[in-house]
Amino acid sequence: MINTKIRWTWATVIFAFLAPQAFGAAESQSDVADKIKADVAGIVAGINAHDVDQATQFDADDIVSMESGRPASNGILEERKGLSEAFHYAPTWKLSLIEETVDVANSGELAIYRSTYNEESVDNGVPMTHRVNFIAEFRRNNKGEFKVVWSVVSSIEKSHKK
């Protein structure tokens, strides 16, 4: 009986010291924010390259994605299908960052990414642009990786000649 309590006590002590590192508590909020910004830069690079796999590399399997003017997509398969269709429909579509902010929970387990981007494309030979807001929740999965669990893209203005 005493031996069991000792094992439990040592297990508790070991878990108390190792768990925060395993679940990211050892990272500063600034470190997490930098990681999220780098992840989003990878997503944008994938969109600009029209590479569905790269653009969705940080999406959770059950992601919910909402964008102005279309129904929400539910799950990674719908998200990939929608991006593939967008790449086909708008082969000149590109994004460029205007500004970004990341709010990180004190636990380090989730972060909210907020940004504004220019979306540019060519419509019937005419270069077009407009600004959009992008907001997404990143949450750690059971492997400790950050994944996008939901995102929203909302137009700030109508498309206009560049």
N, C-alpha and C positions, 0 to 999 in steps of 0.2 A: 504494500500500500504506500509506504513512504517513497519507494523507488518510482512509482507511477507519478506521484506529486512532483518529485524532482524532475523527471523527464518533462512533465507538462510545464513546469516553471522554466526550465531551460529552453524549451520550445517557444514559450511565450517571449522570453527575453530575446532569443535569436530573431523571432519574427518581428518584434518591435524595432530592432535595429536594421534588419534587412528589408522589410516591407516598404518603408518610405523610398529607398533607393530603387527597388524593383518597380514601384508604381509612379516614379517620377517626382516625388516630393523633394528629392535632393536637387532637382533642377530649379533654378530661379525662375520667376515669372518672366524675366527678360529673356532667358534662354529658351523658354517655351515659345514666347512671342516670335523670336528669331527663327525658330524651327518652323512655326506655322507660316511665317512669311516666305521662307524658302520653299516649303511645300506648295504654297499657292503660286510662287514663281514657276515651279515645275508644271503645275496644272496649266498655267497661261502659256508656257512654252509648248505644251502639248496641243493646246487649242490653236496657237499660231502656226504650228507645224501640221495641223489637221491630222493629228495622231490620236485616235480614240483611246488607245491603251495608256499613253502617257497622260492624256487629259483627265483620265479617270483613275489614275494610279493611287490616289489617296481617298477614294470614295469607299464608304462602307457598303457592304453587300445590300443592306436595306435602306440606302440613301433615299431621301425624298428631296426632289429638286423642283423648284417652282420658278417660273419665268413669266413676265408680263405677256399676255396674249396667247397663252397655251395652258392646257391642263397640266397638273403636276405629274412628274414621272416618279414612279415608285419602284425602287430597286435598281441595282446596277445594270441589269440587262436593258431596262427601259432607258436609263440614262445613256448608255452606250449607243443604243439605237437612235435616240434623238440627236446626239452629237454627230453621228455618222450622217444622218439625213441633213443636218445643218451644214456640215462640211461639203456635202454634195450640192446643196441648194445655193450656198454662198461660198464659192471657192476662194474668194479674196478676203474673207472675214478675218480680221486681226484685232487683237486687244492691246492696249497700252495703259499702263498704270498711271493714275493721276495722284492718288494718295491712298494710304492704308493705315489701319489701326488694328491692334489685337488686344482684346481684353481677356486676361487669363484668370481663372478661378484660383482662389487661395490654395486649393488642394492640388492644383497643377493637372487635374484630370480632364478638364475641358477648357476650351477657349472659343471666343467669338471673334471671327475675322470680319472686319467691315472695310469696304473700300469703294472707290470710284474709279471707273475705267472709261477710256474712249473705245468705242467699237467702230471700226472702219471697214468699209467694203466698197465695192464698185457695183453700181446698179445701172444697167444698160449703158455702160461706158462712162458713167459719171461717178467720180469719187464721192462717197458719202461718209458722214460721221455722226455720231451722237454719243452722249454720256449715259452711263448706267451705274447704278449702285449694286454692289454685290455684298451679301452677308451670308456667313456660313458658320455652323457650329462644328468644331473639331472635338472629338472625344477619344480618349484612349480606349483601345480594344483590350482583350484579355492577353495580348502579347506585348502591351505597353506602347503600341504604335498609335499615332494620331490618325483618325479617319474622319472624313466629312460625313456627318449623319443627316444633315439637311442643309440646303442652300436656297437663297432667293436672289434672283436678278430682276431689277426693276429699272425701267427706263426713266431717266430724268428729263429728257427732251426728245422731240421727234427727230428722226433722221433728216439731215440737211446736207446740201452740197458742202464739200470740204473747201 
